[in-house]
Amino acid sequence: MGKKLNCWEFKNCGREPGGKKNKELGVCPAAQNVRADGINFGKMGGRACWAVSGTLCKGQIQGMFAQKMGNCLKCDFYKLVQEEEGENVVKTLIIIEKILKDDTEIKQEVKPEVKPEEDPAGGPKEKPEDDVLF
């Protein structure tokens, strides 16, 4: 079997470092995601792009994992990686956990102690839940 392609090589999107669309669209987060390096034998997040926010699909920059996964499941590259890796493919939730792990640890380390705000009625004010990624 030949060299396993990364998404930017397969899709020829031009968002890899030094790519032809860097000025227009920026470097793709998958091509820079150090935490995903080596997953499914890819460079950076090149063979785990479906789990990386901000990748390109049909000329549009995609959002968070939950917003884009429907498109990714239909993607020729996603299907290629699933076929090439077979039962050894790294599962999406494991990829997401690995990508987010360090961010979560950093946030917990630097998170200041927050005291509940006072409600005008005198009790503690309810705070909204943190944003959920998926």
Secondary structure by P-SEA (a helix, b strand, c coil): ccccccccccccccccccccccccccccccccccccccccccccccccccccccccccccccccccccaaaaaacaaaaaaaaaaccccccaaaaaaaaaaaaaaaaaaacccccccccccccbbbbccccccc
